[in-house]
Structures are given as C-alpha cells and as structure tokens.
Amino acid sequence: MYVKVRVPATSANLGPGFDVAGLAVTLYNTFTFELIDEGLEILGCPEQFANRDNMTFQAFDEAAKKIGLDYKGVRIVTSGDVPYTRGLGSSSTCIVAGIVGAYAFKDRYEERREILNLATKIEGHPDNVAPAIFGGMTVSVMEDDYQVTTLSLPVKHDYRFVALIPPFTLSTKKARAVLPDTLDRKDAIANVSHLALMVASIINGYDHGLKLGFKDRFHQPYRGKLIKNFFPIMETLEKDERVLGAYLSGAGPTIMALIRADDTKGVVRIKEELGDLIEGW
Ligand code: HSE
C-alpha cells in the first residue's frame, strides 16, 4: 500500500501580512510514501537532499512519532513543479506532505487542524502551510505554543496572480536575517491598516482598495535590496493602472502582480513594461 499526497505551492505574506496571510497557487508537488521493511529511500530529488535530513522525511517521522505510527522503513518519491527557494513555499509542500503522508497511514489525513499545528511548529510560521493545507487565501494567527487559528477567505472577484519568478534563488534564512528586530510605530500602523484594507477588498471585490492594501513596510524595504531591480520593478507595476497590486511572494525573490481575469493581455503587457528589468534577471 502506498499513499500519494499532492500539495500546492503557496505565496505568503501578501504584502503587509508578514507571517500571517497566504495563498495557494496552482503549481504542485507530488509525494508518494510506501512503508518498507527497513531504511529510508528517497527518490526524485537531488542527491544532497536524499538523506535523513530531508525535510519531507523529517516531517513524516515527527508526525509518525506523534500519532504512534510504528514503521520500519519508508520510501518517499517526490516530483513536481514548485521551484525551489523562490518564495513559493516549496519547503512547505515537503512539510505538509510528510505529515499528511504519516497521518494517512493511520487514516487520519482529514485532521487538518492538528496537521496545521504540527506543520506550523516545524516551519516556524503558518502563512505557507495554512493555504497548502486548506487551499485558497488564508489568514492565520499563531499563538506562542504553535496553536494556529486559520480563516479561509472568500475571494469575490475573479483575480489572477501573475508570478514573476527570477532564475536566481534567495534562502528564507538569509531573507529573514536582514529584517530589523523592532519596528517603527508608524510602519506598524501602516501595515495593520494595509492588511485590513487588503483583506476587506479581497472579500468584497473592491479593486480600488488593493493597490494600497498590498503595500508593506515590514519586510519588502529590507529584502528588496537583496533582489536585483526589485524597486524599479515595483515602481513600474505601481504605474500600470490595470495591475491591482503587487508584492514580494514569501521571502522572495518571486514578485506577484494581481490582475483581473478579464485582463487577458495582462501577462504580455507586464512583461513588455518590465522589459530590461527582468531580461536576463
Ligand atoms: N513569512 C515568511 C517570510 C514566508 O516572509 O519569511 C517565507 O517562509
């Protein structure tokens, strides 16, 4: 018997919602788990990740211990389209898959709240794992003991998120290291108000609230310096009246631009507007 788990990529932060807001994206990684007589076999990923430090295995093993899944060995086969270290939640796909895989062997894969709490504990924050588990757009509150309350937001309009994925990577660890330990009160107020505006606009389909609502002062001003052309790209997207909002996806370097589904030329137009800024990125 084997278990197959498909997990979506995710885009975290959504501008002002640092470590809080997230969105499931239609790119997927697939993992199969098979209990074997002994040892660990990991197939389908680069050799340097095929060992006991593998994130999927670590999550599987931790979940197995938690729920009393007694196993001698496991074979994990991974495949998929989620780019690695680009701010699209590839590590969350591994963590969520590992936990769901273990829970499935005990027929407990529908225990999403418990799975979310464990995934958050492993990841450290809930904004990628929550939409990976629940789908759609989510807002999550993590308490000190990694207990998470998550709401899935009803999204009124038919929006499209355009992902500008650079060829270079940026590790979350490096991107978190550049953030300041304390925040200016004005910046904190700005982000709280922007997040409220963004969420209300998404739920109610108020396109005009989104451009301001997606603005962030917590992390993008610092992380933007690590990403080639980040600030001119954001300025260019700001000037496009049909771009409803733009933000750094997760820890970056991917940048997301929100357009309406009926803006059928949006992707081509954005590419042309950005031109040299993303050419040979
Ligand atoms: N909220 C996280 C961050 C997402 O921005 O660091 C990436 O793991």
Residues whose N, C-alpha, C, O or C-beta is under 5 A from the ligand:
A	BS01	HSE	A12 F18 D19 D127 T172 G250 A251
